[in-house]
């Protein structure tokens, strides 16, 4: 099987072997692909390839199953040999193995032998860091996946119950859908598609890609489901989020500002920190990845450091961009390429965007960014062509449903929103079921996708950071602009100062990697960290410059509590106008947003269980929830502000001079909360203030 020698990783491996690098560490899950590459390199260079595993030994010699015995045989073997040791990383904890590898370095360097360690994870003792060269083996190229696909097609072609006939266009779509998978993952999902659908189905393949982030066990993907309208209050934070985007410009960096890093949200439990993180992802229409710091730490030496590197790499891979020659439609109809806009960095730039009602609107550009290109796809449509990265999002109508779809998940026949003024002959919204919701939006028409192909990757790609609607017109097509959410930061990074004695320095090294990334990261990944216990955080993390800003999320004020009641009543199909939410906001003094939500849910349960019975028919009917039900739920609940009064008072005192408030309206003090409890006229939290019917 001919190998594509233009792949950089294959060229690098051959170069290292020819240069007589003694020990090479290849990080890859794909043993078969790596073995094929090495076998072809050995054939080309006139070398012999000998493999070792713990089950079969070196070259099938079971006497060399012991790692030390295998290394002894490597030393005694003749020249012109490449040794491939699979899954050798568990033995890197053995000081004898580490010493033996160091002894081998000089002997191999003066010979024509090469020792290659192959493992899915990088585990490198500090003693060997200067002796071993690490190579990350890239994922399969489209040609690799195409060969795999062809092999599967040939193996099942005789089965008349399976349809393996693919047009060239369908084949391209399948290969595009499988990009980013390992060869084993691609092979498995192809087989799964044939078993489930009796053909190669793109949706089945894409579902596998959605699992990649989850498989890591470190990051979770959150779709844009929460809006800032679901977050009550926090007017100062909302204003700050709108203003901060301008920090992505080169002008800001020339002015002396550091690379944008993120925001740290500290505050009382249940007051909306995690909800705010979700809402920011929705507000900017960016993918939101949740990093649970506690899951970073593993029991195996080196695993924690590897986990944080994988999490960072995944987060950086979701930052979207378009090619430099993409034409951007300015407000008014003129066009410029995005590279021209980047080079010019105009102070006041407004482009054409699209609002939630599919009407063209002016959108202010706060920043124009550029980064190294991770990949590039060519999207061909009936009316236009766009080159963009795999994770760029587009407004798509598919089977009558509207969604923002990534480039690498687009399918032939999808309807993509385009500029109606530029393409008046494209499909009008009235021709699809969405017209009932949005009406006749003449500013936006729809064009069908013909193909999505992998394109040659350029040096750089570009993006606009837009205000409000966060979309723009590129080559006549509406398209979109990563947020990394680190939840409960203190649970993972507490104890860094004692790390040297408690865990061998693992926490300190992981924490150091995280801080270094925040300081030096180039990809536009905005970090949102949340914490309930500020005293457990390392002081290095709180130093100015680590985050763009540290915000304190306090208990909601009376007006904000009213707004939160409105939000949760609306979520559950009730009109807030039918409830005195102003009075409810007053009664629920000291309640957090989560506690208000629970009070609403509890009132609904009570009303649902309290059935009205018709005296004549005996039939029961469900009673509608009332404001009295809501008041009762509030009055029988004791909020965290009361049970944890001292801790919250300490947190508030710490934040008073050290963090910015998220709201311009100050909440009640601890004394005012307790005074409300003691107020006989409106006493929440006291069972003796309830009516007899309420108290049982």
C-alpha positions in Angstrom: 0.0 0.0 0.0 1.6 3.2 -1.1 2.1 5.8 1.6 1.6 9.5 1.2 5.1 10.8 2.1 3.9 14.4 2.0 2.5 14.0 5.5 4.7 15.9 7.8 4.7 13.4 10.6 5.9 10.6 8.3 8.6 12.8 6.9 9.6 13.7 10.5 9.8 10.0 11.6 12.0 9.1 8.6 14.2 12.1 9.3 14.7 11.2 12.9 15.5 7.6 12.1 18.0 8.7 9.4 19.6 11.2 11.9 20.1 8.3 14.3 17.9 9.7 17.1 18.3 6.9 19.7 14.8 6.8 21.3 11.6 8.2 19.8 8.3 8.3 21.7 5.2 8.3 19.4 2.0 9.3 21.1 -1.0 7.7 19.2 -3.9 5.4 19.8 -3.4 3.9 16.3 -0.9 1.1 16.5 -1.8 -0.3 13.0 -1.3 3.0 11.2 2.0 3.7 13.0 3.2 0.2 12.3 2.4 0.5 8.6 4.3 3.8 8.4 7.3 2.4 10.2 7.3 -0.8 8.1 7.4 1.3 4.9 10.2 3.5 6.2 12.2 0.4 7.1 11.6 -1.1 3.7 12.7 2.2 2.1 15.9 2.5 4.2 16.8 -1.2 4.2 16.1 -1.8 7.9 14.4 -4.5 9.8 11.3 -3.8 12.0 11.0 -5.8 15.2 8.1 -5.4 17.6 7.7 -6.0 21.3 4.6 -6.4 23.5 4.2 -7.6 27.1 2.2 -10.6 25.8 4.5 -11.9 23.1 8.0 -10.4 23.8 10.5 -9.1 21.3 9.9 -10.5 17.9 7.7 -13.3 19.3 10.4 -14.5 21.8 8.4 -15.0 25.0 11.7 -15.0 27.0 11.9 -11.3 26.4 8.5 -10.4 27.7 10.2 -8.8 30.7 11.0 -5.1 29.8 14.6 -5.3 31.1 15.2 -8.5 29.1 13.8 -6.9 26.0 16.1 -3.8 26.4 19.1 -6.2 26.8 18.2 -7.9 23.5 17.9 -4.4 21.8 21.5 -3.7 22.9 22.8 -7.0 21.6 20.9 -6.9 18.3 22.7 -6.2 15.0 22.6 -2.8 13.3 20.0 -1.6 10.8 17.1 -2.5 13.1 14.1 -0.5 14.3 12.5 -1.7 17.5 8.9 -0.8 18.2 7.9 -1.3 21.8 4.1 -1.0 22.3 2.5 0.2 25.5 5.8 0.6 27.3 4.6 3.5 29.4 3.5 1.5 32.5 7.1 0.5 33.0 8.3 4.1 33.1 7.7 4.0 36.9 10.4 1.3 37.3 13.7 3.0 38.2 15.6 0.0 36.7 13.9 0.5 33.3 14.5 4.2 33.4 18.2 3.7 34.1 18.4 1.0 31.4 17.0 3.4 28.8 19.5 6.0 29.8 22.3 3.4 29.4 20.9 2.6 25.9 21.0 6.2 24.6 24.7 6.4 23.9 25.0 2.8 22.6 22.1 3.5 20.1 23.5 6.8 19.1 26.7 5.3 17.9 24.8 2.5 16.0 22.3 2.3 13.3 19.5 1.1 15.6 16.5 3.0 16.7 14.2 2.3 19.7 10.6 3.6 19.3 8.1 3.6 22.1 4.4 3.7 21.1 1.7 4.6 23.5 -1.7 6.4 23.5 -0.5 8.6 26.4 2.7 10.5 27.1 4.4 9.3 30.3 8.0 10.6 30.4 10.1 10.5 33.6 12.1 13.7 34.3 15.3 11.7 33.9 14.5 10.9 30.2 13.1 14.3 29.1 16.4 15.3 27.5 17.1 11.8 26.0 13.8 11.1 24.2 12.2 12.8 21.2 8.4 13.0 21.3 6.2 12.8 18.2 2.5 13.3 18.2 1.1 11.1 15.4 -1.6 13.0 13.4 -5.2 11.7 12.8 -5.9 9.9 9.5 -6.0 12.1 6.4 -9.0 11.9 4.0 -7.0 9.6 1.8 -6.3 7.2 4.8 -10.0 7.1 5.6 -10.9 6.7 1.9 -8.7 3.6 1.8 -10.3 2.3 4.9 -13.8 2.9 3.5 -12.9 1.2 0.3 -11.7 -1.9 2.2 -15.0 -2.1 4.0 -17.0 -1.6 0.8 -15.2 -4.5 -0.9 -15.6 -6.8 2.1 -19.4 -6.4 2.2 -20.2 -5.8 -1.5 -21.5 -9.4 -1.9 -24.2 -8.8 0.7 -27.3 -7.8 -1.3 -29.0 -6.5 1.9 -26.5 -3.7 2.2 -26.3 -0.7 -0.1 -22.6 0.3 -0.5 -23.0 2.2 -3.8 -21.9 5.8 -3.3 -21.8 8.6 -5.8 -18.6 10.7 -5.8 -20.5 13.4 -4.0 -21.9 11.0 -1.3 -18.4 9.5 -0.8 -17.0 13.0 -0.2 -19.7 13.6 2.3 -18.9 10.4 4.2 -15.2 11.2 4.3 -15.9 14.7 5.5 -18.1 13.4 8.2 -15.5 10.9 9.4 -12.7 13.5 9.5 -11.2 13.9 13.0 -11.8 10.3 13.9 -9.1 7.7 14.4 -8.9 4.8 12.0 -10.4 2.5 14.6 -13.2 5.0 15.4 -13.9 5.4 11.6 -13.9 1.6 11.1 -16.3 1.1 14.0 -18.7 3.8 13.0 -18.8 2.7 9.4 -19.7 -0.8 10.6 -22.3 0.6 13.0 -23.9 2.5 10.1 -24.1 -0.6 7.9 -25.7 -2.6 10.8 -28.2 0.1 11.7 -29.1 1.6 8.4 -27.9 -1.0 5.9 -25.9 1.8 4.2 -23.3 4.5 5.0 -25.4 7.1 7.0 -23.9 10.6 7.7 -26.0 11.1 10.9 -24.6 7.9 12.4 -21.1 9.0 11.7 -21.6 12.5 13.0 -23.0 11.1 16.3 -19.7 9.4 16.9 -17.9 12.7 16.5 -20.1 14.3 19.2 -18.9 11.6 21.6 -15.2 12.5 21.1 -15.2 15.3 23.7 -17.2 13.1 26.2 -14.8 10.2 25.8 -12.1 12.2 27.3 -14.0 12.3 30.6 -12.5 15.8 31.2 -14.5 18.1 29.0 -18.2 18.3 28.5 -19.9 20.0 25.5 -22.8 22.3 26.3 -25.0 23.5 23.4 -26.2 27.1 23.4 -29.4 26.5 25.4 -29.3 29.3 28.0 -29.8 32.9 27.1 -28.9 36.0 29.1 -32.6 36.6 29.4 -32.6 33.6 31.6 -30.2 35.3 34.0 -31.8 37.8 36.4 -30.0 41.0 37.2 -26.2 41.2 36.8 -26.4 44.3 34.7 -22.7 45.3 35.3 -21.5 41.9 34.2 -23.6 41.9 31.1 -22.3 45.4 30.2 -18.7 44.2 30.8 -19.1 41.2 28.6 -20.3 43.4 25.7 -17.3 45.8 26.2 -14.6 43.3 26.7 -14.6 41.8 23.2 -12.7 44.9 21.9 -9.6 43.5 23.7 -9.1 41.0 20.9 -7.8 43.7 18.5 -4.2 44.3 17.6 -4.7 47.9 18.5 -5.5 46.9 22.1 -2.3 44.8 22.3 -0.3 47.7 20.8 -1.9 49.9 23.5 -0.4 47.6 26.1 -3.3 45.3 26.9 -2.4 41.6 27.4 -4.1 38.8 25.3 -7.7 38.4 26.5 -7.9 35.6 29.1 -11.2 35.3 30.7 -13.3 36.1 33.8 -13.4 34.6 37.3 -16.8 34.5 38.9 -16.8 34.2 42.7 -19.8 34.2 44.9 -22.5 32.6 46.9 -23.7 29.1 45.9 -26.8 29.0 43.8 -26.6 32.6 42.6 -26.1 31.9 38.9 -22.4 31.6 38.3 -22.7 28.4 36.2 -25.8 29.6 34.5 -24.0 32.8 33.6 -21.2 30.7 32.0 -23.8 28.9 29.8 -25.5 32.2 29.0 -22.2 33.8 27.8 -21.7 30.9 25.4 -25.2 31.5 24.1 -24.8 35.3 24.0 -21.7 35.0 21.8 -23.1 32.0 20.0 -19.8 30.1 20.8 -19.3 26.5 21.7 -19.1 26.1 25.5 -16.8 23.4 27.0 -17.0 22.6 30.7 -13.8 21.6 32.3 -14.2 19.8 35.6 -10.8 20.5 37.2 -11.3 17.6 39.7 -11.4 15.2 36.7 -8.0 16.4 35.6 -6.2 14.5 38.4 -5.5 10.9 37.8 -3.9 8.2 40.0 -1.1 7.3 37.5 2.1 9.3 37.5 2.0 11.8 34.6 -1.7 11.3 33.8 -2.8 14.6 35.4 -0.3 16.6 33.3 -1.4 14.8 30.2 -5.1 15.4 31.0 -4.7 19.2 31.3 -2.7 19.3 28.0 -5.5 17.3 26.2 -8.2 19.6 27.6 -6.3 22.7 26.5 -5.8 21.2 23.0 -9.5 20.4 22.6 -10.5 23.8 23.8 -8.2 25.5 21.3 -9.5 23.3 18.4 -13.0 24.7 18.6 -12.1 28.4 17.8 -13.8 29.1 14.4 -12.4 31.2 11.4 -12.7 31.8 7.7 -10.1 32.1 4.9 -8.4 35.4 4.3 -9.9 36.1 0.8 -13.5 35.8 2.2 -15.5 38.9 1.2 -17.3 40.5 4.1 -20.5 42.6 3.4 -20.3 46.0 5.0 -23.5 47.8 6.2 -24.5 49.6 3.1 -23.6 46.9 0.6 -19.9 47.4 -0.1 -17.5 44.4 0.3 -14.0 43.9 1.5 -11.9 40.8 2.1 -11.5 39.8 5.8 -7.7 40.0 5.4 -8.1 43.6 4.1 -10.2 44.4 7.2 -7.6 42.8 9.5 -4.7 44.7 7.9 -6.7 48.0 8.0 -8.2 47.5 11.5 -10.7 50.3 11.0 -11.8 52.0 14.2 -15.5 52.1 13.5 -16.6 49.1 11.4 -20.2 48.0 10.8 -21.1 44.9 8.8 -24.3 43.3 7.7 -25.8 40.8 10.1 -29.0 39.0 10.8 -31.3 39.3 13.9 -33.4 36.6 15.5 -36.3 37.5 13.2 -34.2 36.9 10.1 -34.0 40.6 9.1 -30.8 42.3 8.0 -29.4 44.6 10.7 -26.1 46.6 11.2 -23.6 44.8 13.4 -20.7 46.6 15.0 -17.3 44.8 14.7 -15.4 45.0 18.0 -12.3 43.0 16.8 -10.8 41.3 13.8 -8.7 38.3 14.8 -6.2 36.0 13.0 -4.7 32.7 14.0 -2.9 29.7 12.5 -5.2 27.6 10.4 -6.2 24.3 12.0 -8.0 23.1 8.8 -10.1 24.4 6.0 -13.2 23.2 4.2 -14.8 24.4 0.9 -18.6 24.7 1.1 -20.1 24.8 -2.4 -23.7 26.1 -2.7 -25.9 26.9 -5.6 -25.3 30.6 -5.3 -22.0 30.9 -3.5 -18.8 29.3 -2.2 -17.3 29.7 1.3 -14.0 28.5 2.7 -14.1 28.1 6.5 -12.8 26.0 9.4 -14.5 22.8 10.4 -16.1 24.3 13.5 -17.5 27.5 12.0 -21.3 27.7 12.4 -24.0 28.5 9.8 -27.8 29.0 10.1 -29.2 25.9 8.5 -32.8 24.7 7.7 -32.8 20.9 7.8 -36.0 18.9 7.6 -38.0 22.0 8.6 -35.9 22.7 11.7 -33.6 25.7 12.2 -30.2 25.2 13.8 -26.6 26.6 13.8 -24.6 23.8 12.2 -20.8 23.3 12.1 -19.1 23.2 8.7 -18.0 19.6 9.1 -21.6 18.6 9.9 -23.2 20.2 6.9 -25.0 17.9 4.5 -25.8 18.0 0.8 -29.3 19.6 0.4 -29.1 21.7 3.6 -30.6 25.2 3.2 -28.2 27.9 4.3 -29.2 31.5 5.0 -27.8 34.0 2.4 -28.2 37.7 1.7 -31.5 38.1 0.0 -30.5 41.4 -1.6 -27.5 39.8 -3.2 -29.3 36.5 -4.2 -32.9 37.4 -4.8 -33.5 34.3 -6.8 -32.6 32.0 -3.9 -35.4 30.2 -2.0 -37.5 32.5 0.1 -38.3 31.7 3.7 -42.0 31.5 2.9 -41.3 28.2 1.1 -40.3 26.4 4.3 -42.3 25.6 7.5 -40.3 28.3 9.4 -42.3 31.0 7.7 -45.1 30.6 10.2 -42.7 31.6 12.9 -40.7 34.4 11.2 -43.0 35.6 8.5 -41.8 36.8 5.1 -38.2 37.8 5.8 -37.1 39.1 2.4 -33.7 40.2 3.8 -32.8 36.5 4.1 -33.1 33.8 1.4 -31.8 30.3 1.4 -29.5 28.4 -0.9 -28.8 24.6 -1.0 -25.5 23.0 -0.3 -24.0 21.0 -3.2 -20.8 19.7 -1.5 -18.4 20.1 1.4 -14.8 19.3 0.7 -11.6 19.4 2.6 -9.4 22.2 1.2 -5.7 22.9 1.4 -4.9 24.5 4.8 -3.6 28.0 4.5 -1.1 29.6 6.9 -3.8 31.8 8.7 -7.5 32.1 9.0 -9.5 35.1 10.2 -12.7 36.0 12.2 -14.8 39.0 13.1 -15.8 39.4 16.8 -19.2 41.1 16.4 -21.5 42.8 18.8 -25.1 41.7 19.5 -26.2 39.2 16.9 -22.6 37.8 16.5 -23.0 36.9 12.9 -22.0 38.5 9.6 -22.2 38.0 5.8 -19.3 36.2 4.2 -19.3 35.7 0.5 -23.0 36.5 0.7 -23.6 33.7 3.3 -24.6 34.3 6.9 -22.1 32.8 9.2 -20.9 32.9 12.8 -17.9 33.8 15.1 -14.5 29.4 22.2 -15.6 29.7 25.6 -14.0 27.4 28.1 -16.0 27.1 31.3 -14.0 25.9 34.4 -16.5 25.0 37.1 -15.7 25.2 40.8 -12.1 25.9 40.3 -11.1 25.6 43.9 -11.9 21.9 44.0 -9.1 21.1 41.7 -6.4 23.8 42.4 -6.6 24.0 46.2 -3.6 22.7 48.0 -1.0 23.8 45.4 1.3 25.2 48.2 1.5 21.8 49.9 1.6 19.9 46.7 5.3 19.0 47.0 4.7 17.0 50.1 1.2 15.7 49.5 1.1 14.5 45.9 4.7 14.8 44.6 4.1 18.2 43.1 1.4 17.0 40.6 -1.1 19.7 41.6 1.6 22.4 41.3 2.6 21.1 37.8 -0.9 21.0 36.5 -1.7 24.4 38.0 1.5 25.7 36.4 0.5 24.4 33.0 -2.9 26.0 33.3 -1.4 29.4 34.3 1.2 29.2 31.5 -1.5 28.5 28.9 -3.7 31.4 30.1 -0.6 33.7 29.9 0.5 32.5 26.4 -2.5 31.1 24.6 -2.9 32.3 21.0 -6.3 30.7 20.1 -9.3 32.8 20.9 -10.5 30.8 23.8 -12.2 32.8 26.5 -12.0 31.2 30.0 -14.9 31.5 32.5 -13.9 30.1 35.9 -16.4 29.8 38.8 -15.7 29.3 42.4 -17.7 29.1 45.7 -14.8 29.2 48.1 -12.3 31.9 47.3 -10.1 31.1 50.3 -9.2 27.7 48.8 -7.9 29.2 45.6 -4.1 29.7 45.1 -3.1 33.4 45.4 -1.3 33.2 42.1 -4.6 32.6 40.4 -6.2 35.7 41.9 -3.3 38.0 40.9 -4.4 40.7 38.5 -3.6 39.7 35.0 -4.5 36.0 35.3 -8.1 36.9 34.4 -9.3 40.0 32.8 -11.6 40.6 35.8 -12.7 39.0 39.0 -16.5 39.4 39.7 -18.4 38.8 42.9 -21.9 37.3 42.4 -23.9 38.2 45.5 -27.4 37.3 46.6 -29.9 38.9 44.3 -31.6 42.2 45.3 -35.4 42.6 45.7 -35.8 43.8 42.1 -33.6 40.9 40.8 -35.6 38.4 42.8 -38.7 39.7 41.2 -37.0 39.2 37.8 -35.9 35.7 38.7 -39.5 34.8 39.7 -40.7 36.1 36.3 -38.1 33.9 34.5 -39.0 30.7 36.3 -42.7 31.2 36.0 -42.3 31.8 32.3 -40.1 28.7 31.9 -43.0 26.6 33.4 -45.7 28.0 31.2 -47.1 30.6 33.6 -47.7 34.3 32.8 -45.9 36.4 35.5 -48.5 39.1 35.2 -50.9 36.7 37.0 -48.7 36.7 40.0 -47.6 39.5 42.3 -43.9 38.9 41.7 -43.0 42.2 43.3 -44.4 41.0 46.5 -42.7 37.6 46.0 -39.4 39.3 45.5 -39.9 41.1 48.8 -40.9 38.0 50.7 -38.0 36.0 49.4 -35.3 38.2 51.0 -32.0 36.3 51.3 -33.0 33.7 48.6 -30.5 32.8 45.9 -31.6 32.3 42.3 -31.5 28.5 42.7 -33.6 28.7 45.9 -36.2 30.8 44.1 -36.4 28.2 41.3 -36.8 25.5 43.9 -39.6 27.5 45.6 -41.4 27.8 42.3 -41.1 24.1 41.6 -42.2 23.2 45.2 -45.3 25.4 44.8 -46.2 23.6 41.6 -45.8 20.2 43.3 -48.1 21.4 46.1 -50.8 22.7 43.7 -50.6 19.6 41.5 -51.1 17.3 44.5 -53.9 19.4 46.0 -56.7 18.1 43.7 -60.2 19.7 43.6 -63.0 17.2 43.8 -66.4 17.8 42.3 -69.0 17.0 44.9 -71.5 15.8 42.3 -69.4 13.7 39.9 -66.6 12.8 42.2 -64.1 13.7 39.5 -60.8 15.3 40.5 -59.3 18.3 38.7 -55.9 19.8 39.0 -55.7 23.1 40.8 -53.7 26.0 39.3 -50.8 27.3 41.3 -51.4 30.6 43.1 -49.3 33.3 44.6 -50.2 32.0 48.0 -48.6 28.6 47.1 -45.5 30.4 46.1 -45.4 32.5 49.4 -45.9 29.3 51.4 -43.0 27.6 49.6 -40.8 30.6 50.4 -41.9 30.8 54.1 -41.2 27.1 54.8 -37.7 27.3 53.3 -34.6 28.4 55.1 -32.1 29.9 52.6 -28.4 29.4 52.6 -28.0 33.1 53.6 -29.5 32.2 57.0 -28.0 28.7 57.6 -24.5 29.8 56.4 -24.8 33.4 57.6 -21.2 33.6 59.0 -19.6 32.1 55.9 -21.5 34.3 53.5 -20.6 37.4 55.6 -16.9 36.5 55.4 -17.2 36.0 51.6 -18.9 39.3 51.2 -16.4 41.1 53.3 -13.5 39.6 51.3 -15.1 40.6 48.0 -16.0 44.1 49.1 -12.6 45.5 48.2 -11.2 42.7 46.0 -13.8 42.0 43.3 -16.2 43.9 41.1 -19.9 43.4 41.8 -22.0 41.9 38.9 -25.0 44.1 39.7 -25.4 47.8 40.3 -28.1 47.2 42.8 -26.9 46.1 46.2 -28.5 43.2 48.0 -29.7 43.2 51.6 -27.1 42.9 54.3 -26.9 40.0 56.6 -28.6 42.1 59.4 -31.4 43.0 57.1 -31.9 39.4 56.1 -32.1 38.3 59.8 -34.4 41.2 60.6 -36.8 40.0 57.9 -36.8 36.6 59.6 -37.7 38.2 62.9 -40.4 40.5 61.4 -43.7 39.1 62.7 -45.7 40.7 60.0 -44.0 38.9 57.1 -41.8 36.4 58.7 -40.3 34.0 56.3 -38.6 30.8 57.5 -40.9 30.5 60.5 -43.5 27.7 60.7 -45.5 29.6 63.4 -46.3 32.4 60.9 -48.1 30.1 58.6 -51.9 29.6 58.6 -53.2 26.5 60.1 -53.9 25.1 56.7 -50.4 25.8 55.6 -48.6 24.4 58.6 -49.3 20.8 58.1 
